[in-house]
Amino acid sequence: MGELLPEWLQTFLTDTVPPRESFLVRLEKQAANEHIPIIHPDVAQFLHFLIRVHRPKTILEVGTAIGYSTIWMARAAGPDSLIKTIEINEDRAYEAWLNFKTAGIEEQVQNIVGDAIDLISKLDTQFDLIFLDAAKGQYLTFFEDAIKLLNPGGLIIADNVLLNGWVADQELIPSRRMKTMVNRMTDYIQLVMNHRQLTSSIIPIGDGMAVSLKEVSAE
Ligand SMILES: C[S@@+](CC[C@H](N)C(=O)[O-])C[C@H]1O[C@@H](n2cnc3c(N)ncnc32)[C@H](O)[C@@H]1O
């Protein structure tokens, strides 16, 4: 998915991100060369910020790819935290596991290989933060399980919710298949913005991020 801002402004924002370890820069280059969709550095920085404020001890990620965002979250949450991350593509999950070893976070991360649609309901951990970053048409499918797995006071963060702005202007949608995905994402936005257990906000960073807090008082 893309970026919402004009290139010059996006470049400025990306350049504001403090220098990161060379290993992460290498993963950014690899992702660009091999067209692996990972979060942009400014989105990663925002995720880092949210985690430093929220201080989750248990994190679920749906959509590992090669582990770039997992490593950012592990660094932000610290060595006492546990991250479970689900990836459907076996090769990517294996590569992520190698990257976790290189990053020294393999003890902190449980790499789960398979389809999150089947696996998420089988998880027996309660999480303080859930990061949705898998197939964009499936967020609604993950949602009911995700909110059950989320501790009161926990966050659900969903990436790419503005889908190049297509959620706001359907005239821009390039194909029928994309339209179904956009409609599902529009429903996800409506759901989290109006859900009685959640307080949510849409942040126009990267391709748009929905941040939802599960209220402590929520039943
Ligand atoms: C946008 S990438 C994840 C990027 C990663 N979070 C990062 O920023 O470094 C989405 C990943 O979700 C995986 N995926 C798609 N549908 C999935 C599903 N149903 N279950 C698990 N993984 C899925 C894809 O194979 C892909 O690697």
The ligand as an SDF file (V2000), in Angstrom:
LIG
                    3D

 27 29  0  0  0  0  0  0  0  0999 V2000
    2.2280   -5.7580    5.2240 C   0  0  0  0  0  0  0  0  0  0  0  0
    2.9980   -7.3000    5.4470 S   0  0  0  0  0  0  0  0  0  0  0  0
    3.5320   -7.2420    7.1260 C   0  0  0  0  0  0  0  0  0  0  0  0
    4.6420   -6.2860    7.3190 C   0  0  0  0  0  0  0  0  0  0  0  0
    5.2610   -6.2990    8.7100 C   0  0  0  0  0  0  0  0  0  0  0  0
    4.2480   -6.1380    9.7420 N   0  0  0  0  0  0  0  0  0  0  0  0
    6.2630   -5.1810    8.8130 C   0  0  0  0  0  0  0  0  0  0  0  0
    5.8540   -4.0150    8.8020 O   0  0  0  0  0  0  0  0  0  0  0  0
    7.4770   -5.4660    8.8970 O   0  0  0  0  0  0  0  0  0  0  0  0
    1.6410   -8.3680    5.5390 C   0  0  0  0  0  0  0  0  0  0  0  0
    2.0120   -9.8250    5.7800 C   0  0  0  0  0  0  0  0  0  0  0  0
    0.8240  -10.4980    6.1970 O   0  0  0  0  0  0  0  0  0  0  0  0
    0.8610  -11.8080    5.6890 C   0  0  0  0  0  0  0  0  0  0  0  0
   -0.5270  -12.3070    5.6950 N   0  0  0  0  0  0  0  0  0  0  0  0
   -1.5290  -12.0090    4.8320 C   0  0  0  0  0  0  0  0  0  0  0  0
   -2.6570  -12.6330    5.1910 N   0  0  0  0  0  0  0  0  0  0  0  0
   -2.3680  -13.3520    6.3050 C   0  0  0  0  0  0  0  0  0  0  0  0
   -3.1160  -14.2230    7.1340 C   0  0  0  0  0  0  0  0  0  0  0  0
   -4.3990  -14.4880    6.8770 N   0  0  0  0  0  0  0  0  0  0  0  0
   -2.5000  -14.8130    8.1800 N   0  0  0  0  0  0  0  0  0  0  0  0
   -1.1880  -14.5490    8.4460 C   0  0  0  0  0  0  0  0  0  0  0  0
   -0.4260  -13.7310    7.6910 N   0  0  0  0  0  0  0  0  0  0  0  0
   -1.0060  -13.1500    6.6370 C   0  0  0  0  0  0  0  0  0  0  0  0
    1.4670  -11.6530    4.3050 C   0  0  0  0  0  0  0  0  0  0  0  0
    2.0400  -12.8660    3.8540 O   0  0  0  0  0  0  0  0  0  0  0  0
    2.4970  -10.5410    4.5390 C   0  0  0  0  0  0  0  0  0  0  0  0
    3.8000  -11.0720    4.7630 O   0  0  0  0  0  0  0  0  0  0  0  0
  1  2  1  0
  2  3  1  0
  2 10  1  0
  3  4  1  0
  4  5  1  0
  5  6  1  0
  5  7  1  0
  7  8  2  0
  7  9  1  0
 10 11  1  0
 11 12  1  0
 11 26  1  0
 12 13  1  0
 13 14  1  0
 13 24  1  0
 14 15  1  0
 14 23  1  0
 15 16  2  0
 16 17  1  0
 17 18  1  0
 17 23  2  0
 18 19  1  0
 18 20  2  0
 20 21  1  0
 21 22  2  0
 22 23  1  0
 24 25  1  0
 24 26  1  0
 26 27  1  0
M  CHG  2   2   1   9  -1
M  END
$$$$
